[in-house]
């Protein structure tokens, strides 16, 4: 693809945690007792931002993996001087510590039960995306937030990213013209892979508790840590992981809250490893005034397409690409006009903008106003991805009543809005 001359609307700038004081809010005398549940890589990223914001006293860490929790404990001591207590069961943590803020950064299938329990225990909650594994869990989470009047922030941090904010302003101003379709996508390089045999869970990992309300499968080294997203008992594949961010960008742009019809096709055409999530998926979302699509493949990332993820908004005045590491770019329909580009401003070491989202979370707690990524906003984005997965499992399209949270005239499909929980765990209800 040949690019015309770029107009650099902002200088490229990558800022680290040294920039965090610029986004701090007033009221430093108050430190919120804060607990992290799920102390792996991403939970550590969030907690690091909380510590550096200067308004948290870390009182507890909870994880079923001793290795993860030890590493996080050491970092907390180094960064803050706090010595949080260690727990394996979040219920014990909530009962004994009664934290004011709880960060939920576990695998997806645990988000609803832990977040709801934290709200009911009186805590404000920062919960990672996707908010839930099945649609009715998200309904229960929204209800719990409203019933308890707790602030619940969802980790769709691109809403706090400078180039995403300015890009949305560009789109909403009408400069791209009337937009009739949006294409969201993620393409990664990769190949078939190979099977990894199941194994005994490490002695440092409570595998039964890790599985929790989800099916108890044999432990596989590719599931934990990080790999769970490609196992459908515990997550919803690429659409439930990366897709949430781009579904959220679509819903941020439009005035519509829900798609009205969803159809998906997916398969495992290439992957031959131990995972079971689709390596190829296409989803069509029909809205009132536009059509959106999602596509991913976990192979054949290539230079021909120049970018491997984001959203293309197709308008009468041109095409707008909202990206990540490449910022945003507008390609005018009139080839005599110059391309407009804005570079990203991303925090290191993760090239995300968690610190800004955490600052908004603190402001919402202090002002008792809904946060920029309130639980209901996160629910809508999560629902789009979960509806895509549901349609694929059914093998047909579904008509979605977003206000009622039901699929129209389809009892079989509505059964998939929930799933059975295992053992002692009770599915949350509205």
C-alpha positions in Angstrom: 0.0 0.0 0.0 1.5 3.4 -1.0 0.8 6.2 1.5 0.4 9.8 0.6 2.1 12.4 2.7 1.1 12.4 6.3 0.0 15.4 8.2 1.4 14.9 11.7 -1.3 16.4 14.0 0.6 15.4 17.1 4.2 14.5 17.6 4.9 10.9 18.3 5.4 10.5 22.0 5.8 7.5 24.1 5.5 8.2 27.8 6.2 6.0 30.8 5.2 6.1 34.4 7.2 9.2 34.9 4.3 11.0 33.3 1.8 9.6 35.8 1.8 12.7 38.0 0.3 14.7 35.2 -2.9 12.7 35.5 -3.2 12.5 39.2 -6.3 13.9 40.9 -6.5 16.0 44.0 -7.0 14.6 47.5 -3.7 12.8 48.2 -4.4 12.6 52.0 -6.7 9.7 51.3 -5.3 6.3 50.6 -7.8 3.6 49.6 -7.2 0.1 51.0 -6.8 -1.9 47.8 -6.7 -5.6 47.1 -5.7 -7.4 43.9 -7.4 -10.7 43.0 -5.5 -12.4 40.2 -1.8 -11.4 40.6 -0.5 -12.5 37.2 1.0 -10.3 34.4 -2.0 -8.1 33.7 -3.1 -7.8 37.3 0.4 -6.6 38.1 0.2 -4.0 35.4 -3.0 -2.6 36.9 -1.7 -2.7 40.5 1.5 -1.0 39.4 -0.5 2.0 38.1 -2.6 2.1 41.3 0.5 2.3 43.4 2.1 4.9 41.2 -1.1 7.0 41.4 -0.2 7.4 45.1 -3.7 6.8 46.5 -3.7 3.1 47.4 -2.5 1.2 50.3 -2.2 -2.4 49.1 -3.6 -4.6 51.9 -4.1 -7.9 50.2 -3.2 -10.1 47.3 -5.1 -13.2 46.2 -4.1 -15.9 43.8 -4.2 -19.7 43.5 -0.7 -19.7 42.0 2.0 -19.3 44.7 4.6 -18.4 42.1 2.6 -15.5 40.7 1.7 -14.1 44.1 5.2 -14.2 45.5 6.5 -12.2 42.5 3.8 -9.6 42.9 4.3 -9.4 46.6 8.0 -8.6 46.1 7.1 -5.9 43.6 4.5 -4.3 45.8 7.0 -4.1 48.7 9.6 -2.6 46.4 7.3 0.0 44.9 5.2 1.0 47.9 6.7 -0.4 51.1 3.3 -2.0 51.7 3.2 -5.6 53.0 -0.1 -7.0 51.8 -1.6 -10.2 53.3 -1.7 -13.2 51.1 -4.9 -15.2 50.3 -5.9 -18.1 48.1 -9.6 -17.6 48.5 -11.1 -14.3 47.6 -14.0 -14.9 50.0 -11.7 -15.0 52.9 -9.9 -11.8 51.7 -13.2 -9.9 51.4 -14.4 -11.0 54.8 -11.2 -10.2 56.7 -9.8 -7.2 54.9 -12.9 -5.4 53.8 -11.0 -3.4 51.1 -12.3 -0.2 49.7 -11.0 -1.0 46.2 -10.8 -4.5 44.6 -9.0 -5.1 41.3 -10.3 -8.3 39.5 -7.7 -9.5 37.1 -8.4 -13.3 37.1 -9.2 -15.4 34.0 -12.5 -14.4 32.4 -14.7 -17.1 33.9 -14.0 -15.8 37.4 -14.8 -12.1 36.8 -18.6 -12.2 37.6 -18.5 -14.0 41.0 -15.6 -12.1 42.4 -16.7 -8.7 41.2 -20.2 -9.2 42.5 -18.9 -10.5 45.9 -16.5 -7.5 46.1 -19.4 -5.0 45.4 -21.6 -6.6 48.0 -18.7 -6.4 50.5 -18.6 -2.7 50.0 -15.7 -2.3 47.6 -15.4 -0.3 44.4 -14.2 -2.5 41.6 -11.9 -2.3 38.7 -12.6 -5.4 36.6 -10.8 -6.6 33.6 -12.5 -7.1 30.2 -14.4 -9.1 29.1 -16.6 -8.6 32.2 -18.1 -12.1 32.0 -18.0 -15.5 30.2 -21.8 -15.6 29.4 -24.3 -12.8 28.9 -26.5 -13.3 31.9 -23.5 -13.0 34.2 -23.0 -9.5 32.9 -26.6 -8.6 33.6 -26.1 -9.7 37.2 -23.0 -7.6 37.4 -24.7 -4.4 36.3 -27.5 -5.0 38.7 -25.1 -5.6 41.6 -23.3 -2.3 40.8 -26.6 -0.4 40.8 -27.9 -2.1 43.9 -24.8 -1.5 45.9 -24.1 1.9 44.4 -20.4 1.0 43.9 -18.2 2.5 41.2 -17.3 -0.3 38.7 -14.6 0.5 36.1 -14.0 -2.0 33.2 -10.5 -2.3 31.8 -11.3 -1.1 28.3 -8.4 1.4 28.7 -8.5 2.6 25.1 -11.3 5.0 26.2 -8.5 6.8 28.1 -6.0 6.7 25.3 -5.2 10.2 23.8 -5.2 9.1 20.2 -8.5 7.1 20.6 -10.1 10.1 22.2 -9.0 12.5 19.4 -9.9 9.9 16.8 -13.5 9.7 18.2 -13.7 13.4 18.2 -12.7 13.4 14.5 -15.3 10.7 13.6 -18.1 12.4 15.6 -17.4 15.7 14.0 -18.5 14.3 10.7 -15.1 14.8 9.0 -15.3 11.2 7.6 -18.8 11.9 6.3 -21.7 9.5 6.8 -20.4 6.1 7.9 -22.2 3.1 6.6 -19.9 0.3 7.7 -17.2 -0.5 10.2 -14.7 -3.4 9.9 -12.9 -4.6 13.1 -10.1 -7.1 12.8 -7.1 -8.8 14.4 -4.6 -10.8 12.3 -1.7 -12.6 13.8 1.1 -14.6 12.4 1.2 -18.2 13.3 1.0 -21.8 12.2 -0.5 -25.1 13.1 1.4 -25.5 16.3 1.5 -28.9 18.0 -0.3 -30.7 20.8 1.0 -30.3 24.3 0.2 -33.3 26.6 -1.9 -32.7 29.7 0.1 -32.9 32.9 -0.2 -32.9 36.7 -0.8 -29.3 37.9 2.2 -27.8 39.6 2.2 -28.2 43.4 2.2 -24.4 43.7 -1.1 -24.1 41.8 -4.6 -25.0 43.2 -6.0 -26.2 39.9 -9.4 -27.0 41.3 -9.9 -23.5 42.5 -8.4 -22.0 39.3 -11.2 -23.8 37.4 -13.8 -22.7 40.0 -17.3 -22.6 38.6 -16.1 -23.7 35.1 -15.6 -27.3 34.1 -12.7 -29.1 35.8 -10.5 -30.1 32.9 -7.2 -31.8 33.1 -4.4 -29.3 33.6 -2.5 -28.4 30.4 0.7 -26.2 30.6 -0.6 -24.1 27.7 -3.7 -23.0 29.8 -1.9 -21.2 32.6 -0.5 -18.6 32.8 -1.9 -16.5 30.0 -3.0 -19.3 27.6 -6.5 -19.7 29.0 -8.0 -17.3 26.4 -7.8 -20.0 23.7 -9.8 -22.5 25.8 -13.6 -22.0 25.5 -14.4 -23.3 29.0 -12.6 -20.3 30.5 -12.8 -17.6 27.8 -14.1 -16.8 24.4 -11.1 -16.9 22.1 -9.8 -14.0 20.1 -13.2 -12.4 19.8 -13.7 -12.4 23.6 -10.2 -11.1 24.2 -9.0 -8.5 21.6 -12.4 -8.2 20.1 -13.8 -6.5 23.2 -11.6 -3.5 22.6 -12.7 -3.0 19.1 -16.4 -3.7 19.8 -16.0 -1.0 22.4 -14.6 1.4 19.8 -17.6 0.8 17.6 -20.1 1.4 20.4 -18.2 4.5 21.5 -18.6 6.0 18.1 -22.2 5.2 17.4 -25.3 6.5 19.2 -26.8 3.0 19.0 -26.3 0.8 22.1 -26.8 -2.7 20.6 -26.7 -4.5 17.3 -30.1 -5.9 16.3 -28.9 -9.0 14.5 -25.7 -11.0 14.7 -24.3 -13.8 12.5 -21.0 -15.6 12.9 -19.1 -18.3 11.1 -15.8 -19.7 12.5 -13.6 -22.8 12.4 -10.2 -24.2 13.2 -8.7 -24.4 9.7 -5.0 -24.2 10.7 -4.4 -24.7 14.4 -3.5 -28.3 15.4 -2.4 -27.5 19.0 -4.2 -28.2 22.3 -6.5 -25.2 22.3 -10.1 -25.3 21.1 -11.0 -21.7 20.2 -11.5 -20.8 16.5 -8.4 -19.7 14.6 -10.6 -18.1 12.0 -13.8 -16.2 12.6 -16.1 -13.7 10.8 -19.1 -12.0 12.5 -21.6 -9.6 11.0 -23.4 -7.1 13.2 -26.5 -5.4 11.8 -27.4 -2.1 13.4 -30.1 0.3 12.5 -27.9 2.8 10.6 -24.8 0.8 9.7 -23.2 -2.6 9.5 -20.2 -3.7 11.5 -18.0 -6.8 11.0 -15.3 -8.6 12.9 -12.7 -10.9 11.5 -9.7 -12.6 13.0 -7.2 -15.2 12.0 -4.4 -16.6 14.1 -2.1 -17.2 11.1 -0.9 -15.4 8.0 -0.1 -12.0 9.5 1.6 -10.3 6.6 3.0 -7.1 5.3 0.4 -6.8 2.5 -2.2 -5.4 4.8 0.2 -3.1 6.7 -1.7 -3.2 9.9 -2.8 -6.3 11.9 -5.6 -4.9 14.1 -8.0 -2.0 14.7 -11.2 -0.7 13.1 -11.8 0.8 9.7 -14.7 3.2 9.6 -15.9 3.7 6.0 -17.5 7.1 5.3 -18.6 9.1 2.4 -15.6 11.5 2.9 -13.0 8.8 3.3 -11.8 5.9 5.3 -10.6 6.2 9.0 -8.4 3.6 10.6 -8.3 3.5 14.4 -5.3 1.5 15.4 -3.1 0.9 18.4 0.7 1.2 18.0 0.1 3.1 14.8 -2.3 5.7 16.1 -5.1 6.7 13.8 -5.1 7.7 10.1 -7.7 9.2 7.8 -7.5 8.5 4.1 -9.7 11.1 2.2 -11.9 9.9 -0.6 -10.5 12.8 -2.6 -7.0 11.7 -3.6 -6.0 15.4 -3.9 -6.4 15.9 -0.2 -3.6 14.9 2.2 -3.8 12.0 4.6 -4.3 13.0 8.2 -2.4 11.0 10.9 -2.1 11.2 14.6 0.6 9.1 16.4 -0.2 7.2 19.6 0.8 8.3 23.1 1.2 5.1 25.1 2.6 4.3 28.5 5.5 1.9 29.0 6.3 -0.8 29.6 3.0 -2.2 28.3 2.1 0.4 25.6 -1.4 0.9 27.1 -3.0 3.7 29.0 -4.1 2.0 32.2 -2.8 4.9 34.4 -5.3 7.4 32.8 -8.1 4.9 33.3 -7.2 4.4 36.9 -7.2 8.2 37.5 -10.7 8.3 36.1 -11.7 5.5 38.4 -10.4 7.4 41.4 -12.2 10.6 40.3 -15.5 8.6 39.9 -15.1 7.2 43.5 -14.6 10.7 44.9 -17.4 12.4 42.9 -19.8 9.4 43.0 -20.2 9.7 39.2 -20.1 6.9 36.7 -16.7 6.2 35.3 -15.8 6.5 31.6 -15.8 2.6 31.3 -18.7 2.0 33.6 -19.8 -1.6 34.0 -22.8 -1.1 31.7 -20.6 0.2 29.0 -18.3 -2.8 29.4 -21.4 -5.1 29.4 -22.5 -3.8 26.0 -19.0 -4.3 24.4 -18.7 -7.8 26.0 -22.2 -8.7 24.8 -21.3 -8.0 21.2 -18.4 -10.5 21.4 -20.4 -13.0 23.3 -23.3 -12.8 20.8 -20.8 -13.5 18.0 -19.6 -16.6 19.8 -23.2 -17.7 20.6 -24.3 -17.4 16.9 -21.3 -19.5 15.9 -22.2 -22.2 18.4 -25.8 -22.2 17.2 -24.9 -22.2 13.5 -27.4 -19.4 12.7 -28.1 -15.7 13.1 -29.8 -14.3 16.2 -31.9 -11.3 16.7 -30.9 -9.4 19.8 -33.2 -7.4 22.1 -30.6 -5.2 23.8 -33.1 -3.5 26.2 -34.4 -6.8 27.5 -31.1 -8.7 27.2 -32.8 -11.6 25.3 -32.7 -13.2 21.9 -36.0 -12.8 20.2 -38.2 -15.8 19.6 -35.4 -18.4 20.1 -35.6 -20.5 23.2 -32.7 -22.6 22.2 -30.5 -19.6 21.8 -31.6 -18.0 25.1 -30.4 -21.2 26.9 -26.8 -20.2 25.8 -27.1 -16.8 27.7 -26.1 -18.8 30.8 -24.3 -22.0 31.6 -24.3 -24.5 34.5 -21.8 -23.8 37.3 -19.8 -26.6 38.9 -19.9 -27.9 42.4 -20.6 -25.3 45.2 -20.6 -22.3 42.9 -23.9 -20.6 42.2 -24.6 -18.8 39.0 -25.4 -15.1 39.7 -29.0 -14.1 39.0 -30.7 -10.8 38.4 
